[in-house]
Amino acid sequence: MNIRETPIFVLRPYGDEKEVDAIREVIESGWWGNGPKVQEFEEKFAEMVGVKHAIAVTSNSHGQDLIIKALGMKGVDIINPTISFVTTAVVPMWNECTSNIVDVLPDSMCIDPADVVKYKKSNSELLIAVNQAGIPAPIDEIRKIFGGFIIEDCAHSCYTEGAGTKGDVAVWSFQAVKTMPMGDGGMITLNDKDLYEKMVEMIWFGIPPTWKRFTGSGYAWDYEIETLGYKYYMIDIMAAIGLTQMKRLPDLINRRQYIQKIYNKNLHREIKRPMWSDVCQFYSCKVNPDLRNKLIKYLSDKKIHTSVHYKPLHLHSILKQNRDYPVADVEWKKSITLPCHYGMTDEEIEYVIYWVNSFFDNHR
């Protein structure tokens, strides 16, 4: 097979004139900041998840930070998995909490309840459970052995069945290559009315939203700040993209599932398939660790981009822990993420499979 001239990206957002039209509508309305589009997005997203409340924020990371601040958790121990984006380990440190990084399960790469039991402390008051690649973390099992507050990190699981309903609160991501991309942004979803109202007050320095201060007779400019707050609110430009992407979501997911099925059926037997994911946020399979980096280089030469999700957090110098990680330290060296996104054509899927299989045929 001839080598392509243009690359196949490992992850990529998809949009067209519908997103352009949605942005144009907001631009022409004159209301670009936090306004009615954000409120509409919050209401529709909460309905989709099946919860009472949603708060649109600037990012998943800021969402987690806002939750911890609203709970008043400072100086406590926060448990989080080592296979995750750095957010889950660093946000606790923003709040002067200890980041208690634990091992993962070998198949799902989600947080391991047994390691939670092993390393939880007397002041372990919060746990962040990541739905890795859209695969649900074992929160029901964790509930049996952990009595603290649980954040369900749904950054990878937008549209996974039941996602956002297991933890005390859930946080979502709309970063540029997520399942429902908006460039960036996040959402907090929950049923707790008191916590919801507290976070709403904190989302813009304790100031009521500007657009809600318009009246029939003009603009109510005066306000009273009673709460220490932050600038974490979403704007209408982003929400307009989100509303459009929500309409696309079933098609986006169907295409990812299709790619997942084709990969599972046709990739070389040396490839260990990942657990099935309803959304396949990324297709992270496993190979012989002695061959992983060679395969990455080989595919790069064929214009196929790959990635690794993720280098364990405990290997970063600022996050080192005084313990062993028998699962993560072995399994992450096998991981390679192959291209999987809505814009992939059937020819590109076939191209990836051909060159992956060619590599293993030549390395027997």
SERO-4910 file (N, C-alpha, C, O; in steps of 0.05 Angstrom, whole numbers):
BEGIN
 pado doro    nc1    nc2    nc3   cac1   cac2   cac3    cc1    cc2    cc3    oc1    oc2    oc3
  Met    A     17    -24      0      0      0      0     18     25      0     37     26     15
  Asn    A     11     44    -16     26     69    -18     23     85      7      2     86     20
  Ile    A     45     99     15     45    115     39     31    142     33     36    154     12
  Arg    A     14    151     50     -1    175     47     17    200     47     39    199     58
  Glu    A      7    221     36     22    247     37     12    263     61     28    279     71
  Thr    A    -13    259     69    -24    275     92    -28    256    116    -33    232    112
  Pro    A    -26    266    140    -28    249    164    -56    242    171    -75    256    164
  Ile    A    -59    219    185    -85    212    197    -81    219    227    -64    208    241
  Phe    A    -97    238    237    -94    246    265   -106    226    284   -125    212    277
  Val    A    -94    224    307   -104    205    327   -131    213    338   -148    196    343
  Leu    A   -135    239    342   -160    250    351   -165    276    336   -146    291    329
  Arg    A   -190    283    330   -195    307    315   -225    315    319   -242    297    318
  Pro    A   -231    341    323   -259    349    325   -272    350    297   -259    351    277
  Tyr    A   -299    350    297   -313    352    272   -334    374    274   -350    375    294
  Gly    A   -335    391    255   -356    412    253   -359    421    225   -341    416    208
  Asp    A   -381    435    219   -385    446    192   -401    472    194   -399    486    213
  Glu    A   -417    477    173   -431    503    172   -451    506    195   -459    528    202
  Lys    A   -460    483    207   -479    485    229   -466    499    253   -479    516    266
  Glu    A   -441    492    259   -427    506    281   -421    535    273   -424    553    290
  Val    A   -414    540    248   -409    567    239   -434    584    242   -433    607    251
  Asp    A   -457    573    234   -482    588    236   -490    593    265   -500    615    271
  Ala    A   -484    574    282   -490    577    311   -474    600    323   -484    616    338
  Ile    A   -448    601    316   -431    623    325   -440    649    314   -440    669    328
  Arg    A   -446    649    288   -455    674    275   -480    685    289   -482    710    292
  Glu    A   -498    668    296   -522    677    310   -515    691    336   -527    712    342
  Val    A   -496    680    351   -488    693    376   -474    719    371   -479    739    384
  Ile    A   -456    720    351   -441    744    345   -461    767    337   -458    789    346
  Glu    A   -480    760    320   -499    780    311   -518    788    333   -530    810    331
  Ser    A   -522    772    353   -541    779    375   -529    801    392   -544    815    406
  Gly    A   -503    804    392   -490    823    409   -484    813    437   -473    828    453
  Trp    A   -493    789    443   -488    777    470   -468    754    467   -476    732    460
  Trp    A   -443    760    473   -422    741    469   -414    727    495   -403    705    495
  Gly    A   -419    740    518   -410    729    544   -430    708    555   -444    694    540
  Asn    A   -430    706    581   -447    687    595   -476    697    593   -483    718    604
  Gly    A   -493    681    579   -520    691    574   -540    668    569   -537    646    579
  Pro    A   -561    674    553   -582    655    549   -574    628    535   -586    608    541
  Lys    A   -554    629    518   -545    604    506   -532    585    526   -536    561    525
  Val    A   -518    596    545   -506    580    567   -528    567    583   -527    544    590
  Gln    A   -549    583    590   -571    572    606   -585    550    591   -592    529    602
  Glu    A   -589    553    565   -602    533    549   -585    507    548   -595    485    550
  Phe    A   -559    511    545   -541    488    544   -541    473    571   -542    448    571
  Glu    A   -541    488    593   -542    475    619   -567    458    623   -566    436    632
  Glu    A   -590    470    615   -615    456    618   -617    431    601   -626    410    611
  Lys    A   -608    433    577   -609    409    559   -589    388    567   -595    364    564
  Phe    A   -566    396    577   -546    377    585   -555    362    610   -552    338    612
  Ala    A   -566    377    629   -576    364    654   -598    344    647   -599    322    658
  Glu    A   -615    350    628   -636    332    619   -624    307    606   -634    285    611
  Met    A   -603    311    590   -591    288    577   -578    269    597   -580    244    594
  Val    A   -565    280    617   -552    263    638   -572    250    656   -568    228    666
  Gly    A   -594    265    661   -615    255    679   -612    264    707   -617    250    726
  Val    A   -602    290    710   -599    302    737   -614    328    738   -625    338    718
  Lys    A   -615    340    762   -631    364    766   -616    390    758   -629    409    749
  His    A   -590    390    761   -575    415    758   -550    411    741   -537    390    741
  Ala    A   -543    433    727   -518    433    711   -507    462    712   -522    481    711
  Ile    A   -480    463    714   -466    489    714   -445    488    693   -426    472    694
  Ala    A   -447    505    672   -427    506    651   -403    522    660   -405    545    669
  Val    A   -379    511    656   -354    524    666   -333    525    643   -338    514    621
  Thr    A   -311    537    649   -290    541    629   -275    515    622   -265    513    600
  Ser    A   -275    496    640   -261    471    635   -268    450    656   -279    457    677
  Asn    A   -263    425    650   -266    404    670   -248    410    694   -257    406    717
  Ser    A   -224    419    690   -206    425    712   -217    446    731   -216    442    755
  His    A   -228    468    719   -239    489    736   -264    478    750   -271    487    772
  Gly    A   -279    460    737   -302    448    750   -294    433    775   -307    436    795
  Gln    A   -273    416    773   -264    402    796   -254    421    818   -260    416    842
  Asp    A   -240    441    810   -231    461    829   -254    475    844   -253    479    868
  Leu    A   -274    482    829   -297    496    840   -312    478    860   -320    488    882
  Ile    A   -314    452    854   -327    434    872   -312    432    899   -324    434    920
  Ile    A   -286    429    897   -269    426    921   -271    452    938   -273    450    962
  Lys    A   -270    475    925   -272    500    939   -300    504    952   -302    513    975
  Ala    A   -321    496    937   -348    499    948   -353    481    972   -368    488    990
  Leu    A   -340    457    972   -342    439    994   -325    448   1018   -328    437   1040
  Gly    A   -308    468   1014   -290    478   1035   -269    458   1043   -259    458   1066
  Met    A   -261    441   1024   -240    421   1030   -213    433   1025   -204    439   1003
  Lys    A   -199    438   1047   -172    449   1046   -154    433   1066   -161    431   1089
  Gly    A   -132    423   1056   -114    408   1074   -123    380   1079   -113    367   1097
  Val    A   -141    369   1063   -150    341   1066   -135    324   1046   -120    334   1030
  Asp    A   -140    298   1047   -128    279   1029   -148    272   1007   -171    266   1012
  Ile    A   -139    274    981   -157    269    959   -145    246    942   -123    247    932
  Ile    A   -161    224    940   -152    200    925   -159    203    896   -180    211    889
  Asn    A   -140    195    879   -144    196    850   -127    175    836   -106    167    847
  Pro    A   -134    167    811   -120    145    798    -95    155    783    -94    177    773
  Thr    A    -75    138    781    -50    145    768    -52    146    737    -37    161    724
  Ile    A    -71    131    726    -75    132    697    -98    152    692   -121    146    694
  Ser    A    -90    177    686   -108    199    682    -93    222    671    -68    223    672
  Phe    A   -108    242    661    -95    268    654    -87    281    681    -99    275    701
  Val    A    -68    298    679    -56    310    704    -75    326    721    -70    330    745
  Thr    A    -97    335    710   -118    350    725   -124    337    751   -124    350    772
  Thr    A   -130    310    751   -141    297    775   -121    297    798   -129    295    821
  Ala    A    -95    299    792    -75    299    813    -67    327    821    -58    331    844
  Val    A    -69    346    803    -59    373    808    -80    391    821    -73    407    838
  Val    A   -105    388    813   -126    405    825   -127    403    855   -131    423    869
  Pro    A   -124    378    867   -123    377    896   -100    395    907   -103    407    928
  Met    A    -78    396    893    -55    412    903    -61    442    901    -50    457    917
  Trp    A    -78    450    883    -86    478    882   -100    486    908   -100    510    915
  Asn    A   -112    466    921   -127    472    945   -113    463    971   -125    458    992
  Glu    A    -86    461    969    -69    453    991    -77    426   1003    -75    421   1027
  Cys    A    -87    408    986    -94    381    994    -72    362    985    -57    368    966
  Thr    A    -69    339    998    -51    319    989    -63    303    966    -87    296    967
  Ser    A    -48    298    945    -57    283    922    -49    254    926    -25    247    922
  Asn    A    -68    237    934    -63    209    941    -68    192    916    -91    185    911
  Ile    A    -47    186    901    -50    173    875    -48    143    878    -28    132    889
  Val    A    -69    129    869    -70    100    872    -69     85    845    -72     98    824
  Asp    A    -66     59    847    -63     42    823    -90     38    809   -111     46    819
  Val    A    -89     24    786   -113     20    770   -117    -10    764   -100    -26    770
  Leu    A   -140    -16    754   -147    -43    745   -134    -49    718   -133    -31    701
  Pro    A   -124    -73    713   -109    -78    689   -125    -77    663   -114    -70    642
  Asp    A   -150    -83    663   -166    -84    638   -178    -57    632   -175    -47    609
  Ser    A   -192    -45    651   -205    -19    646   -186      5    649   -191     26    638
  Met    A   -165      1    664   -147     23    671   -161     44    688   -151     67    690
  Cys    A   -183     37    701   -197     54    719   -187     49    748   -173     29    753
  Ile    A   -193     67    766   -183     66    793   -190     39    806   -212     28    803
  Asp    A   -171     28    821   -173      2    834   -184      4    862   -170     16    879
  Pro    A   -208     -6    868   -219     -4    895   -201    -16    916   -199     -6    939
  Ala    A   -187    -38    909   -169    -50    929   -146    -32    937   -138    -32    960
  Asp    A   -136    -16    919   -115      3    925   -126     27    941   -112     39    957
  Val    A   -152     33    937   -164     54    953   -165     45    982   -158     61   1000
  Val    A   -173     20    987   -173      9   1014   -145     10   1026   -141     17   1049
  Lys    A   -126      2   1010    -98     -1   1020    -86     26   1028    -71     27   1047
  Tyr    A    -92     47   1013    -78     72   1017    -96     96   1027    -85    118   1030
  Lys    A   -121     91   1032   -137    113   1043   -128    120   1071   -118    103   1086
  Lys    A   -131    145   1078   -121    155   1104   -145    165   1121   -168    166   1112
  Ser    A   -139    172   1145   -160    181   1163   -173    207   1154   -196    213   1160
  Asn    A   -158    222   1138   -168    248   1128   -174    247   1097   -175    267   1084
  Ser    A   -177    222   1087   -185    219   1059   -215    225   1056   -231    208   1060
  Glu    A   -221    250   1049   -249    259   1049   -261    261   1021   -285    264   1018
  Leu    A   -244    259   1000   -254    261    973   -239    242    954   -216    237    958
  Leu    A   -254    231    934   -242    213    915   -251    222    887   -274    228    883
  Ile    A   -232    222    868   -239    228    840   -237    202    824   -215    190    822
  Ala    A   -259    193    813   -260    168    797   -264    175    768   -284    187    760
  Val    A   -244    168    752   -244    175    723   -255    152    707   -247    129    710
  Asn    A   -275    158    690   -285    138    671   -266    137    647   -270    150    627
  Gln    A   -245    121    650   -223    121    630   -232    112    603   -244     90    600
  Ala    A   -228    128    583   -235    123    555   -265    118    552   -274    106    532
  Gly    A   -281    127    571   -310    123    570   -319     99    585   -343     94    586
  Ile    A   -301     83    596   -308     58    611   -314     66    640   -297     78    653
  Pro    A   -338     60    650   -345     69    677   -327     59    699   -320     35    699
  Ala    A   -319     77    716   -303     69    739   -321     54    759   -345     58    759
  Pro    A   -309     36    775   -325     19    793   -334     34    818   -327     27    840
  Ile    A   -351     54    814   -359     72    836   -377     57    856   -375     61    881
  Asp    A   -394     39    847   -412     24    865   -395      8    884   -401      6    908
  Glu    A   -373     -4    874   -356    -20    891   -340     -2    911   -336     -9    934
  Ile    A   -332     21    901   -317     40    918   -335     50    941   -325     55    963
  Arg    A   -360     54    935   -379     64    956   -379     45    981   -383     54   1003
  Lys    A   -374     20    976   -374      0    998   -351      4   1017   -352     -5   1040
  Ile    A   -329     16   1007   -305     17   1024   -295     46   1028   -275     50   1041
  Phe    A   -309     65   1016   -301     93   1019   -326    110   1025   -344    111   1009
  Gly    A   -325    123   1048   -349    139   1057   -348    168   1050   -366    183   1058
  Gly    A   -327    177   1036   -324    205   1030   -339    214   1005   -355    199    994
  Phe    A   -334    239    997   -347    251    974   -334    241    948   -309    239    947
  Ile    A   -350    234    928   -339    224    903   -345    242    879   -369    248    874
  Ile    A   -324    251    865   -328    265    840   -325    244    818   -304    231    816
  Glu    A   -345    242    801   -343    224    778   -333    241    754   -347    258    744
  Asp    A   -309    235    746   -296    250    723   -306    237    697   -297    216    689
  Cys    A   -324    251    684   -336    241    659   -324    255    634   -337    257    614
  Ala    A   -299    264    636   -286    277    614   -286    260    589   -288    271    567
  His    A   -284    233    592   -283    215    569   -310    201    564   -311    185    546
  Ser    A   -331    208    578   -355    190    577   -380    205    570   -402    197    580
  Cys    A   -379    226    554   -403    239    546   -420    221    528   -413    215    505
  Tyr    A   -443    212    539   -462    194    526   -458    165    534   -472    148    524
  Thr    A   -438    159    551   -437    132    562   -461    127    579   -468    144    596
  Glu    A   -474    104    576   -499     99    591   -493    100    621   -476     86    631
  Gly    A   -509    116    635   -506    118    664   -485    137    674   -483    141    698
  Ala    A   -469    147    656   -447    166    664   -459    190    678   -479    201    669
  Gly    A   -446    199    699   -455    223    713   -475    218    735   -486    237    746
  Thr    A   -482    193    740   -503    187    760   -493    170    783   -508    164    802
  Lys    A   -467    164    784   -456    147    805   -443    163    828   -445    155    851
  Gly    A   -429    184    821   -416    200    841   -434    219    855   -458    221    848
  Asp    A   -424    234    874   -440    255    887   -443    279    868   -462    294    870
  Val    A   -424    282    850   -425    303    830   -408    293    807   -390    276    810
  Ala    A   -414    302    782   -399    294    759   -388    318    745   -400    340    745
  Val    A   -365    315    732   -352    336    717   -346    326    689   -336    304    685
  Trp    A   -352    343    669   -350    335    641   -331    354    626   -325    376    636
  Ser    A   -321    345    603   -302    361    588   -311    363    559   -320    344    547
  Phe    A   -308    387    547   -314    393    519   -289    403    505   -290    419    486
  Gln    A   -266    395    515   -240    403    503   -239    395    474   -255    378    465
  Ala    A   -220    406    459   -221    405    430   -223    377    417   -233    374    395
  Val    A   -213    356    431   -214    329    419   -231    310    435   -228    286    432
  Lys    A   -248    320    452   -266    303    467   -289    293    450   -292    302    427
  Thr    A   -305    275    460   -327    263    445   -346    285    434   -356    283    412
  Met    A   -351    305    451   -368    328    443   -352    353    445   -355    368    464
  Pro    A   -335    359    425   -316    381    428   -328    409    423   -346    412    406
  Met    A   -318    428    438   -326    456    435   -302    475    433   -306    499    435
  Gly    A   -279    464    431   -254    480    434   -244    477    462   -220    471    466
  Asp    A   -261    483    481   -256    478    510   -282    482    525   -302    488    513
  Gly    A   -281    479    551   -304    482    567   -310    457    583   -299    436    577
  Gly    A   -328    459    602   -335    437    619   -363    440    630   -375    461    627
  Met    A   -372    420    645   -398    421    657   -397    406    684   -385    385    686
  Ile    A   -410    417    704   -415    404    729   -444    395    730   -461    412    725
  Thr    A   -450    370    737   -477    361    739   -481    348    767   -464    334    777
  Leu    A   -505    353    778   -510    343    805   -539    345    812   -555    357    797
  Asn    A   -547    333    834   -575    334    844   -577    351    870   -599    358    878
  Asp    A   -554    356    883   -553    370    909   -559    400    904   -542    414    894
  Lys    A   -583    409    912   -591    437    908   -573    456    923   -566    477    912
  Asp    A   -567    450    948   -551    469    964   -523    473    952   -513    495    950
  Leu    A   -510    450    944   -483    453    932   -485    467    905   -467    483    899
  Tyr    A   -506    462    890   -510    475    864   -511    505    868   -497    521    855
  Glu    A   -528    514    886   -532    543    891   -507    556    901   -501    579    894
  Lys    A   -491    542    917   -466    553    927   -446    557    904   -433    577    903
  Met    A   -444    537    886   -426    539    863   -434    561    843   -418    575    832
  Val    A   -461    564    839   -471    585    822   -462    612    832   -455    630    816
  Glu    A   -462    616    858   -454    642    870   -424    646    866   -415    669    863
  Met    A   -408    624    864   -379    627    863   -368    629    835   -344    635    831
  Ile    A   -385    625    814   -375    621    787   -365    647    774   -349    647    755
  Trp    A   -374    670    785   -364    696    775   -361    716    798   -376    736    799
  Phe    A   -342    711    815   -335    729    837   -359    737    855   -358    757    868
  Gly    A   -379    720    856   -402    725    872   -421    746    860   -439    756    874
  Ile    A   -417    753    834   -434    773    821   -456    759    806   -451    739    792
  Pro    A   -481    768    808   -503    756    792   -497    759    762   -486    780    754
  Pro    A   -505    740    745   -500    742    716   -511    768    705   -533    776    711
  Thr    A   -495    781    687   -502    807    676   -529    806    661   -546    823    665
  Trp    A   -532    785    645   -556    785    628   -582    781    644   -603    789    635
  Lys    A   -579    770    668   -603    767    685   -610    793    700   -631    795    713
  Arg    A   -592    813    698   -597    839    711   -610    859    692   -613    882    699
  Phe    A   -617    850    668   -632    868    650   -662    866    658   -672    845    663
  Thr    A   -675    889    658   -703    890    664   -717    904    640   -705    913    621
  Gly    A   -743    905    642   -759    918    621   -752    947    618   -755    959    597
  Ser    A   -743    959    640   -737    988    640   -707    994    637   -700   1018    636
  Gly    A   -690    974    636   -662    979    632   -644    959    646   -652    936    651
  Tyr    A   -619    968    653   -599    950    664   -595    956    693   -588    979    701
  Ala    A   -598    936    710   -594    939    739   -564    936    744   -554    913    747
  Trp    A   -550    958    746   -521    957    747   -510    951    775   -488    941    778
  Asp    A   -526    955    796   -517    952    823   -519    923    832   -537    909    825
  Tyr    A   -500    914    848   -500    887    860   -484    887    885   -468    905    890
  Glu    A   -488    867    901   -473    863    926   -458    837    926   -470    816    921
  Ile    A   -432    837    931   -416    813    932   -414    803    960   -404    816    978
  Glu    A   -424    779    964   -424    767    991   -408    741    993   -404    730   1015
  Thr    A   -399    731    970   -385    706    968   -358    708    954   -357    722    934
  Leu    A   -338    695    964   -312    694    950   -316    677    925   -324    654    928
  Gly    A   -311    689    902   -316    674    877   -293    675    858   -271    685    865
  Tyr    A   -297    663    834   -276    660    814   -287    665    787   -312    669    784
  Lys    A   -271    666    767   -281    670    739   -280    644    724   -261    639    709
  Tyr    A   -300    628    728   -301    601    716   -325    597    698   -331    574    691
  Tyr    A   -339    618    690   -364    615    675   -359    610    645   -339    620    634
  Met    A   -377    596    632   -376    592    604   -389    616    590   -404    630    602
  Ile    A   -382    620    564   -394    642    549   -412    631    527   -410    607    519
  Asp    A   -429    648    516   -449    639    497   -437    629    471   -449    612    458
  Ile    A   -414    639    463   -401    630    438   -395    600    440   -400    585    422
  Met    A   -384    592    463   -378    564    467   -403    547    470   -405    525    459
  Ala    A   -423    558    485   -448    543    489   -462    538    463   -475    517    459
  Ala    A   -460    557    444   -473    554    418   -461    530    403   -476    515    390
  Ile    A   -435    527    405   -422    503    393   -431    478    407   -437    458    394
  Gly    A   -433    480    434   -441    456    449   -470    447    442   -475    423    440
  Leu    A   -488    466    439   -515    459    432   -517    445    405   -532    426    401
  Thr    A   -500    454    386   -499    442    360   -486    414    361   -496    395    349
  Gln    A   -465    412    377   -452    386    380   -470    365    394   -468    342    388
  Met    A   -487    375    412   -505    357    426   -524    343    405   -530    319    408
  Lys    A   -533    358    385   -550    347    364   -535    326    348   -547    307    338
  Arg    A   -509    330    345   -492    311    330   -484    286    345   -476    266    334
  Leu    A   -487    287    372   -474    268    389   -481    239    382   -462    222    381
  Pro    A   -506    232    376   -511    204    368   -495    195    344   -485    173    343
  Asp    A   -493    213    324   -477    206    300   -447    204    306   -434    186    296
  Leu    A   -437    222    323   -409    222    331   -403    195    345   -382    183    339
  Ile    A   -420    187    363   -416    162    378   -418    138    360   -402    119    362
  Asn    A   -438    138    342   -442    115    324   -417    110    307   -409     87    303
  Arg    A   -404    132    298   -380    129    281   -357    118    298   -342    100    288
  Arg    A   -354    127    322   -332    117    339   -336     88    345   -317     72    346
  Gln    A   -361     80    351   -367     52    356   -361     35    332   -351     13    334
  Tyr    A   -368     45    308   -362     31    283   -332     26    280   -324      4    274
  Ile    A   -316     47    285   -287     44    283   -277     23    303   -260      6    297
  Gln    A   -287     25    327   -280      6    348   -285    -23    340   -269    -40    344
  Lys    A   -309    -27    328   -316    -54    319   -298    -64    297   -289    -87    297
  Ile    A   -291    -47    278   -274    -54    255   -246    -60    265   -234    -80    257
  Tyr    A   -236    -44    283   -209    -49    295   -209    -76    310   -192    -93    306
  Asn    A   -230    -80    327   -231   -105    342   -231   -130    325   -220   -150    331
  Lys    A   -245   -127    302   -248   -150    284   -223   -156    268   -216   -179    262
  Asn    A   -209   -134    259   -188   -137    238   -159   -132    247   -141   -139    231
  Leu    A   -155   -121    270   -127   -117    278   -113   -143    284   -126   -163    290
  His    A    -87   -143    281    -70   -166    285    -75   -179    312    -81   -166    332
  Arg    A    -72   -206    313    -76   -220    338    -57   -212    360    -62   -217    384
  Glu    A    -34   -199    353    -15   -190    373    -26   -166    388    -15   -158    409
  Ile    A    -47   -153    378    -59   -130    391    -79   -139    412    -98   -154    405
  Lys    A    -76   -131    437    -96   -136    457   -118   -114    456   -112    -91    460
  Arg    A   -142   -122    450   -164   -103    447   -171    -91    474   -169   -104    495
  Pro    A   -179    -65    475   -188    -53    500   -216    -62    507   -229    -74    490
  Met    A   -224    -58    531   -251    -63    539   -270    -46    521   -263    -24    513
  Trp    A   -294    -56    516   -313    -42    500   -321    -15    514   -326    -15    538
  Ser    A   -322      6    498   -329     32    508   -353     42    492   -353     42    467
  Asp    A   -374     51    506   -398     62    492   -391     86    474   -405     90    454
  Val    A   -371    101    481   -364    125    466   -337    124    452   -332    139    434
  Cys    A   -320    105    461   -293    102    449   -280    130    446   -272    138    424
  Gln    A   -277    144    469   -264    170    468   -237    168    455   -228    186    441
  Phe    A   -223    147    461   -199    140    446   -196    109    446   -204     96    465
  Tyr    A   -183     99    425   -179     70    422   -151     63    432   -132     65    417
  Ser    A   -150     56    458   -124     51    470   -121     21    474   -131      9    493
  Cys    A   -106      8    455   -101    -20    456    -73    -25    469    -60     -7    477
  Lys    A    -66    -51    471    -40    -58    483    -24    -77    465    -35    -94    451
  Val    A      2    -73    466     20    -90    450     44    -98    468     46    -89    491
  Asn    A     61   -115    457     85   -123    471    101    -97    478    107    -82    460
  Pro    A    107    -93    504    121    -68    511    148    -64    497    157    -41    494
  Asp    A    161    -86    489    187    -83    475    183    -73    447    202    -63    434
  Leu    A    158    -74    437    153    -65    410    137    -39    408    134    -27    387
  Arg    A    126    -30    431    108     -7    431    120     17    417    108     29    399
  Asn    A    143     26    427    155     50    416    164     47    387    164     66    371
  Lys    A    172     22    380    179     17    352    154     19    334    156     29    311
  Leu    A    132     10    344    107     12    329     99     41    325     90     49    304
  Ile    A    102     57    346     96     85    344    112     99    322    102    114    306
  Lys    A    138     92    322    156    104    301    148     94    274    148    109    254
  Tyr    A    143     68    271    136     56    246    111     69    234    110     76    211
  Leu    A     90     73    251     65     85    242     69    114    235     57    125    217
  Ser    A     86    128    250     92    156    244    104    159    217     97    177    202
  Asp    A    121    140    209    134    141    183    113    136    161    117    143    137
  Lys    A     90    124    169     68    119    149     47    140    151     25    137    139
  Lys    A     53    163    165     35    185    167     10    178    185    -12    189    181
  Ile    A     14    160    204     -7    153    222      1    164    250     21    154    262
  His    A    -14    182    261     -9    193    287    -20    174    309    -41    162    306
  Thr    A     -5    171    330    -14    155    353     -8    170    379      3    192    378
  Ser    A    -16    159    401    -11    172    427    -10    150    448    -13    126    442
  Val    A     -5    158    473     -5    140    496    -23    153    518    -17    175    526
  His    A    -44    139    526    -62    149    547    -61    130    571    -75    110    571
  Tyr    A    -46    137    592    -29    160    596     -3    150    609     -2    128    619
  Lys    A     17    167    609     40    162    626     30    165    655     18    185    661
  Pro    A     35    145    672     25    146    700     33    172    714     56    181    712
  Leu    A     14    183    729     19    209    742     41    207    763     55    226    768
  His    A     43    183    776     63    181    797     92    182    786    111    183    802
  Leu    A     95    180    760    122    182    748    132    210    744    155    215    738
  His    A    114    230    746    121    258    744    134    267    770    125    259    792
  Ser    A    155    283    768    171    289    792    155    303    814    160    298    837
  Ile    A    136    320    807    121    335    828     99    318    840     87    326    860
  Leu    A     94    294    829     72    277    838     82    250    849     65    233    854
  Lys    A    108    246    853    118    221    862    106    212    889    102    229    907
  Gln    A    101    187    892     90    175    916    109    153    927    123    141    911
  Asn    A    108    149    952    126    130    965    111    103    966    104     93    988
  Arg    A    108     90    942     94     64    941     99     51    914    111     64    896
  Asp    A     89     27    911     92     12    886     65     14    870     44     16    882
  Tyr    A     68     11    844     45     11    826     48    -13    807     55    -10    784
  Pro    A     42    -37    818     48    -61    802     32    -64    776     41    -77    757
  Val    A      8    -52    775     -8    -54    751      0    -31    731      8    -37    708
  Ala    A     -2     -7    740      3     16    722     31     15    710     35     21    686
  Asp    A     51      9    727     79      9    718     84    -12    696    102     -8    679
  Val    A     68    -33    695     70    -53    674     53    -46    650     62    -47    627
  Glu    A     27    -40    655      8    -38    634     11    -13    616      6    -14    592
  Trp    A     21      9    627     22     33    611     44     31    589     42     44    568
  Lys    A     63     14    594     85     10    574     75     -6    550     88     -7    529
  Lys    A     51    -18    553     39    -33    530     20    -15    514     13    -22    491
  Ser    A     12      7    525    -10     23    513     -2     39    489     19     51    488
  Ile    A    -20     38    469    -17     55    446    -45     62    436    -62     45    434
  Thr    A    -50     88    431    -75     97    422    -75    101    392    -58    116    381
  Leu    A    -93     87    378    -95     89    349   -116    110    341   -134    116    357
  Pro    A   -115    120    317   -134    141    308   -163    131    310   -169    109    302
  Cys    A   -180    148    321   -208    142    323   -223    168    327   -223    180    348
  His    A   -237    177    306   -253    201    308   -273    202    285   -271    187    266
  Tyr    A   -293    219    288   -316    220    269   -307    224    240   -319    212    222
  Gly    A   -287    240    236   -279    247    209   -263    225    194   -257    229    170
  Met    A   -256    203    207   -241    182    193   -258    169    172   -281    161    177
  Thr    A   -247    165    148   -261    151    127   -256    121    129   -238    113    144
  Asp    A   -272    106    115   -267     77    114   -240     70    103   -226     51    112
  Glu    A   -231     86     83   -204     81     71   -182     86     92   -162     72     92
  Glu    A   -186    107    109   -166    113    129   -165     91    150   -144     84    160
  Ile    A   -189     81    158   -190     58    177   -175     34    166   -159     22    180
  Glu    A   -180     28    141   -167      6    128   -136     10    126   -121     -8    130
  Tyr    A   -129     35    121   -100     42    120    -86     37    146    -64     26    147
  Val    A    -99     46    168    -87     42    195    -84     12    201    -63      3    209
  Ile    A   -105     -3    196   -104    -32    201    -82    -46    184    -68    -63    194
  Tyr    A    -80    -38    159    -60    -50    141    -32    -46    152    -17    -65    153
  Trp    A    -25    -22    160      2    -17    169      8    -27    197     31    -35    203
  Val    A    -12    -27    214     -8    -40    241     -3    -70    237     16    -81    249
  Asn    A    -19    -83    221    -16   -112    216     10   -118    202     23   -138    207
  Ser    A     18   -100    183     43   -103    169     67   -103    188     86   -118    185
  Phe    A     65    -85    208     87    -83    228     90   -110    242    113   -120    245
  Phe    A     69   -122    251     71   -147    267     77   -171    249     91   -189    258
  Asp    A     68   -170    224     76   -192    206    106   -192    201    118   -213    197
  Asn    A    118   -168    202    147   -166    197    164   -168    222    189   -168    220
  His    A    151   -171    245    166   -173    270    160   -199    285    161   -200    310
  Arg    A    153   -219    270    148   -245    283    174   -257    294    174   -279    305
***
